[in-house]
Amino acid sequence: MIDLTIDEQALERTVKRARQRRILIPTFAQMRDPQTIPEEIQQRLRTIGLWDLHPLNLFRITWKNDIKTGLYGKVNFLEFPSALSGVKCRIIGLIGKYFPTGSHKVGAAFGCLVPRLVTGQFDPTTQKAVWPSTGNYCRGGAFDSALLGCSAVAILPEEMSRERFEWLHEIDAEIIATPGSESNVKEIYDKCWEIRRTRPDCVIFNQFEEFGNAIWHYTVTGSTVEELFTRIKGDEGRFAGFVAATGSAGTLGAGDYLKRCYPYSKIIAVEALQCPTLLYNGFGSHRIEGIGDKHIPWIHNVRNTDMIIGIDDEACMRVLRLFNEQAGQRFLIGSGISEAIVADLSLLGISAISNLLAAIKTAKYYELDENDILAIPLTDSAEMYCSRLEKLTETAGHYSETEANCDCNRYLQGVGIDYMQELGYYDRKALHNLKYFTWVEQQGKSVNELNELWNPRFWNDLYTQVKEWDELIERFNERVGLSIE
């Protein structure tokens, strides 16, 4: 369980900082159902841009931002038609672009930060927040830190997209670029240990081990998918499963929630075929940005995972061009895909494309039909990868409709059921045991702590702790004592 011991002196300083910067903190209940947010806050949001560095944008950490009104509406989602996916199964994607920073990772960062903030375990007046990441998480953490007026330290691999670094510079975060690509997570951990030894004023919020990451997705993302499914399922709809790239494994926490609601649904973990850590205990480097690997995250509830799928990064890059190059869009429209759907395909970043391809493979493997619904997160949008598209043009040349035809038929609709593994009990136990080598040998966890993660009761108790968090958030806001004008 997450330690909620209160440091009263640090908490009082944090309350004063929040009062000075006019910060109130939303509860998890409000992020699930933003219509419960006080009316005065909702009206004030009409005058604030979605990505503005404004404290009230904490109340936009939700899947339900209405970008037309500036307030809240229904769940932001995109349904991929069968004419595009090539399968009968309905695939729905939750849109991450309409969060502050343009990615739902700002919610994961919130989930890691807030328990320490409202207990005084993190003091923004004296400490710096360190955000180890492969991209979007450190952006979310830097955003939250800037609102608090505290220094953010963003750690991310040097080979991540240019747009990530430019945004972090703009927000005035300290940037530490570690060697390698998204596959090089250990190098990020090594830098964290160096900071622990040399910079005592720093607090590390490691998304790969902070349970607040998984709890945020369990509580907010999971319930959002449930609400969306209930609304669109029709008379015979079946929730078939939740498909998401492993990354920090926080997003897979939504699958834990959904499996409670729909016990026969599947949780599908996706990784790059070029670095098949779960699939083959493998290693390597890949281009599906933001899904760091070569280890099993501490917060991955592997006992609840049903299948692993490896996705070829070349397929993702090809589909990225198909969805965003003019020739690709012309081909899709000429193939019968509506202009509205084609325009929305820019809402998929590279990892979102990997999720879509994995969902198509899942639908083919389980022979799902038009009554089955799979959900995927669209973590970020193509806006974060314009430099990647430019590079692809430089290296591969001008994109043509002929190439679009080939890419659609081979890499999108033509994906097969290769590189997939259904997990039995001991398959899951083997993945759980792999945590030992990263977390016990390298990162200081104990064997007893590791064994606890295999116990389903641990996760049941963990996810219910959010009720205590909301109580602490409400008390914190009462002490801040702000009125919104």
Order of alpha helices (4+ residues) and beta strands (2+ residues): alpha-alpha-alpha-beta-alpha-beta-alpha-beta-alpha-beta-alpha-beta-alpha-beta-alpha-alpha-beta-alpha-beta-alpha-beta-alpha-alpha-alpha-alpha-beta-alpha-alpha-beta-alpha-alpha-alpha-alpha
